[in-house]
Amino acid sequence: MEVNQMMINKAFKFRIYPNQAQSILINKTIGCSRFVFNHFLSLWDHAYKETGKGLTYGTCSAKLPAMKKEFVWLK
């Protein structure tokens, strides 16, 4: 006997109303995330073109502390 199971996803949407200080912090956080993502995407692309393999999560996460020292505003 075959049992068909259907997966149901449920989502909630919330509206936030940050004050000015919170809004600045949110924008800084998103900007840092974008910078780090683009930096590692560039490194991954370069590694892929050179070797045919991308970078692993471990390789990228090991480079984060040095990146935080180089770019103090990432802390």
C-alpha positions, 0 to 999 in steps of 0.5 A: 500500500502506497501512502502519498504525503503532501508537504505543507509550508506555512509562513508568517509575515510581520511588518516592523517599524524600526526607529532611526537608530535601529534602521541605521543598524539594520542597513549597516548589517545588510551592507556588511553581509552584502560585502562579505558575500560579494568578496567570497563570491569573487574568491570562489569564482577565481578559484573555480576558474583556476582549479575547476573547483570552488571554495568550501565553507571551511575555507571561507569561514577560516578567512573571516577573522583576517577579513575582520582585522583588515576591515575594522568596520565588519566587527 
